[in-house]
Amino acid sequence: MKKFQDKSFISGLIIVANSDVGPDLIANLSPIDDSNALVTALHMVSLAGLEEDSQLDEDGSRMIGPLPVKGSSDYKALYYSNMLKASNAVDERLVEFGAKIGIILIFEKSKLPDIRRASGLIEPHLERYLERINETDELNKEFAMELYEHLVDLIAKPRVRLFKVDEDGLNEYRDHGFVDSSGNLMILDENEKKMFLIAQKGISPFELRKLRKHIDSANMEFYQGSFSVVKLENFNEIEPLLLKHGIKIR
């Protein structure tokens, strides 16, 4: 476990899955003991059941948190849920609808700003990684360890991230390969420590100030204001940036 913790602000990962006898603790790769890990998972499964439908209606997200961790005031958790085919299930509901699985990411409270910065990046990668398996038999400790290392590696490396920007704030693209032709775009390059704002032509100075305010707020909240904000207007500047990062307009 220590080799993972040394590389990332994620301190652990817990996986739980529903079965005929109730939620099973599939893997506990965290500093939390198995008993508290299971209680934490059960609490989050219940909480997700209460909140999930309304949250999915709002933004399509399957992740909730940060949430408390049983037995430790030093840690917080993010909870992600999805469905898999239930292997060898007898319960008719599991056979028909599949088994709900939960992935819990454990992190130190002091790392909350980092977690908030990376949460939009984590969820689509969890979804894609789960596409490698089809049913709960394949959701085991080996899979958990591979997933954990993948997430650690993902978050540890600087990334290029894409955001829609409007008067309500920033909304990260789940697919970083395509952006809409309409709307304003912010390209965040963690390697260069720059935020590139590409605003629609004809935008008013008042609207532009609103966009810039949202970007400045994100810069301060997630990067302590250390990134420079660059506004691009000329197509000769915009096109090379899109090509450099393999971004296509649809």
C-alpha positions as CSV (number, residue, x, y, z in Angstrom):
1,M,0.0,0.0,0.0
2,K,2.8,2.4,0.9
3,K,4.1,2.5,-2.7
4,F,0.7,3.9,-3.8
5,Q,0.4,6.4,-1.0
6,D,3.8,7.8,-1.7
7,K,2.8,8.7,-5.3
8,S,-0.6,10.3,-4.8
9,F,-2.8,12.2,-2.5
10,I,-5.3,9.2,-2.7
11,S,-4.7,7.2,0.5
12,G,-6.8,4.2,-0.3
13,L,-9.5,2.5,-2.3
14,I,-12.4,0.3,-1.1
15,I,-14.7,-1.7,-3.3
16,V,-18.1,-3.2,-2.3
17,A,-20.7,-5.1,-4.3
18,N,-24.3,-6.3,-3.6
19,S,-24.8,-10.0,-3.6
20,D,-27.6,-12.4,-2.5
21,V,-26.6,-12.0,1.1
22,G,-26.2,-8.2,1.0
23,P,-23.2,-5.9,0.4
24,D,-19.8,-7.7,0.2
25,L,-16.5,-6.1,0.9
26,I,-14.6,-7.0,-2.3
27,A,-11.3,-5.2,-1.6
28,N,-10.0,-2.9,1.1
29,L,-6.8,-1.2,-0.1
30,S,-6.9,1.5,2.5
31,P,-5.5,2.4,6.0
32,I,-9.0,1.7,7.4
33,D,-9.6,-1.7,9.0
34,D,-12.0,-4.1,7.3
35,S,-14.8,-3.6,9.9
36,N,-14.8,0.2,9.5
37,A,-14.3,-0.1,5.8
38,L,-17.5,-2.2,5.5
39,V,-19.5,0.2,7.8
40,T,-18.3,3.1,5.7
41,A,-19.3,1.4,2.5
42,L,-22.8,0.5,3.9
43,H,-23.3,4.1,5.0
44,M,-22.4,5.4,1.5
45,V,-24.5,2.8,-0.3
46,S,-27.5,4.0,1.8
47,L,-26.7,7.6,1.3
48,A,-26.3,7.2,-2.5
49,G,-29.7,5.5,-2.7
50,L,-31.3,8.6,-1.2
51,E,-29.4,11.1,-3.3
52,E,-28.5,9.3,-6.5
53,D,-31.7,9.8,-8.5
54,S,-31.9,13.6,-8.1
55,Q,-28.1,13.9,-8.7
56,L,-28.3,11.9,-11.9
57,D,-31.1,14.1,-13.1
58,E,-29.0,17.2,-12.5
59,D,-25.6,16.4,-14.0
60,G,-25.3,12.7,-14.8
61,S,-22.8,12.2,-12.0
62,R,-22.6,8.9,-10.1
63,M,-20.1,10.3,-7.6
64,I,-21.0,11.8,-4.2
65,G,-18.8,13.3,-1.5
66,P,-16.6,14.2,0.3
67,L,-18.1,12.0,3.0
68,P,-16.9,11.0,6.5
69,V,-15.0,7.7,7.1
70,K,-16.0,5.4,9.9
71,G,-13.4,5.3,12.7
72,S,-11.2,8.1,11.5
73,S,-11.5,11.9,11.6
74,D,-8.4,12.2,9.5
75,Y,-9.9,10.9,6.3
76,K,-12.7,11.8,3.9
77,A,-14.1,9.7,1.0
78,L,-15.6,10.0,-2.5
79,Y,-18.2,7.3,-3.4
80,Y,-18.8,6.2,-7.0
81,S,-21.6,3.7,-7.9
82,N,-22.5,1.8,-11.0
83,M,-24.1,-1.5,-12.0
84,L,-22.7,-4.9,-13.1
85,K,-24.2,-8.2,-14.0
86,A,-24.5,-10.3,-10.8
87,S,-22.5,-13.5,-11.2
88,N,-24.4,-16.6,-10.1
89,A,-27.2,-14.6,-8.5
90,V,-30.3,-16.2,-7.1
91,D,-32.2,-13.1,-6.0
92,E,-34.6,-12.2,-8.8
93,R,-33.8,-8.5,-8.5
94,L,-30.1,-9.1,-8.9
95,V,-30.7,-11.4,-11.9
96,E,-33.0,-8.9,-13.6
97,F,-31.3,-5.6,-12.8
98,G,-27.7,-6.5,-11.9
99,A,-25.7,-5.7,-8.8
100,K,-24.8,-2.2,-7.6
101,I,-21.1,-1.8,-7.0
102,G,-19.4,1.0,-5.1
103,I,-15.9,2.3,-5.4
104,I,-14.7,4.4,-2.4
105,L,-11.7,6.7,-2.7
106,I,-10.1,7.5,0.7
107,F,-8.0,10.7,1.1
108,E,-6.6,12.8,3.9
109,K,-8.7,15.9,4.9
110,S,-5.8,18.1,4.1
111,K,-6.0,16.9,0.5
112,L,-9.5,18.2,-0.1
113,P,-8.5,21.0,-2.5
114,D,-6.6,18.4,-4.6
115,I,-9.6,16.0,-4.6
116,R,-12.0,18.7,-5.6
117,R,-9.7,19.7,-8.5
118,A,-9.4,16.1,-9.7
119,S,-12.9,14.8,-9.1
120,G,-14.1,15.7,-12.6
121,L,-11.2,13.8,-14.1
122,I,-11.7,10.7,-11.9
123,E,-15.3,9.8,-12.7
124,P,-15.0,9.3,-16.5
125,H,-11.9,7.2,-15.9
126,L,-13.7,5.0,-13.4
127,E,-16.5,4.5,-15.9
128,R,-14.1,3.5,-18.7
129,Y,-12.0,1.2,-16.5
130,L,-15.2,-0.7,-15.4
131,E,-15.9,-1.3,-19.0
132,R,-13.1,-3.8,-18.9
133,I,-15.2,-6.2,-16.9
134,N,-18.8,-7.6,-17.4
135,E,-19.9,-9.1,-14.1
136,T,-19.2,-9.2,-10.4
137,D,-17.0,-12.3,-10.5
138,E,-14.4,-10.2,-12.3
139,L,-14.6,-7.5,-9.6
140,N,-11.8,-8.8,-7.3
141,K,-8.8,-7.6,-5.4
142,E,-6.5,-7.9,-8.4
143,F,-8.8,-5.7,-10.4
144,A,-9.0,-3.3,-7.4
145,M,-5.2,-3.0,-7.2
146,E,-4.9,-2.4,-11.0
147,L,-7.6,0.3,-10.8
148,Y,-6.0,1.9,-7.8
149,E,-2.6,2.2,-9.5
150,H,-4.3,3.5,-12.6
151,L,-6.0,6.3,-10.7
152,V,-2.8,7.2,-8.8
153,D,-0.9,7.4,-12.1
154,L,-3.7,9.4,-13.7
155,I,-3.9,12.1,-11.0
156,A,-0.1,12.3,-10.4
157,K,0.6,13.3,-14.0
158,P,-0.1,16.9,-15.2
159,R,-3.1,16.9,-17.6
160,V,-4.9,18.9,-20.2
161,R,-8.5,19.5,-19.2
162,L,-11.4,21.1,-21.1
163,F,-14.2,23.2,-19.7
164,K,-17.3,24.8,-21.0
165,V,-17.5,28.3,-19.5
166,D,-20.7,30.3,-19.2
167,E,-22.3,32.8,-16.8
168,D,-23.0,29.9,-14.3
169,G,-19.4,28.8,-14.1
170,L,-17.2,26.0,-15.4
171,N,-18.4,22.6,-16.5
172,E,-15.8,20.0,-17.5
173,Y,-16.1,18.0,-20.7
174,R,-16.4,14.3,-19.9
175,D,-14.9,13.5,-23.4
176,H,-11.7,15.5,-23.7
177,G,-11.4,14.8,-27.4
178,F,-14.3,16.9,-28.6
179,V,-15.7,20.3,-27.8
180,D,-18.9,22.1,-29.0
181,S,-18.6,24.7,-31.7
182,S,-21.0,26.9,-29.8
183,G,-20.1,28.2,-26.4
184,N,-17.0,29.4,-24.6
185,L,-14.0,27.1,-23.9
186,M,-11.3,27.0,-21.3
187,I,-8.3,24.7,-22.0
188,L,-6.4,24.1,-18.8
189,D,-2.8,22.9,-19.3
190,E,-1.3,21.7,-16.1
191,N,2.1,21.1,-17.8
192,E,2.4,24.8,-18.8
193,K,0.4,26.1,-15.8
194,K,-1.9,28.1,-18.1
195,M,-5.6,28.5,-18.6
196,F,-6.5,29.4,-22.2
197,L,-9.9,31.2,-22.6
198,I,-11.5,31.0,-26.0
199,A,-14.6,33.1,-26.0
200,Q,-17.3,33.2,-28.7
201,K,-17.0,36.1,-31.2
202,G,-19.2,39.1,-30.4
203,I,-19.3,38.4,-26.6
204,S,-19.9,41.6,-24.7
205,P,-17.3,43.0,-22.3
206,F,-19.7,42.5,-19.4
207,E,-20.1,38.7,-20.3
208,L,-16.4,38.4,-20.8
209,R,-15.7,39.8,-17.3
210,K,-18.1,37.2,-15.9
211,L,-16.3,34.3,-17.6
212,R,-12.9,35.7,-16.5
213,K,-14.2,35.9,-12.9
214,H,-15.2,32.2,-12.9
215,I,-11.8,31.2,-14.3
216,D,-9.9,33.4,-11.8
217,S,-11.9,31.8,-9.0
218,A,-11.1,28.3,-10.2
219,N,-7.4,29.3,-10.5
220,M,-7.3,30.5,-6.9
221,E,-9.3,27.6,-5.5
222,F,-7.5,24.8,-7.1
223,Y,-4.0,26.2,-7.9
224,Q,-3.6,29.0,-5.4
225,G,-3.6,31.5,-8.3
226,S,-0.4,30.1,-9.7
227,F,-1.7,29.6,-13.3
228,S,-1.6,32.4,-15.8
229,V,-4.9,33.1,-17.8
230,V,-4.5,33.7,-21.5
231,K,-7.3,34.9,-23.7
232,L,-7.1,33.7,-27.3
233,E,-8.9,35.6,-30.1
234,N,-6.9,35.0,-33.2
235,F,-7.6,31.7,-35.2
236,N,-3.9,31.5,-35.8
237,E,-3.4,31.1,-32.1
238,I,-6.4,28.9,-31.4
239,E,-5.9,26.3,-34.2
240,P,-2.3,25.2,-33.2
241,L,-3.5,24.8,-29.6
242,L,-6.4,22.6,-30.6
243,L,-4.1,20.5,-32.9
244,K,-1.4,20.2,-30.2
245,H,-3.8,18.6,-27.8
246,G,-5.9,16.6,-30.3
247,I,-9.1,18.5,-29.7
248,K,-11.7,18.4,-32.4
249,I,-14.7,20.7,-32.8
250,R,-18.2,19.2,-33.4
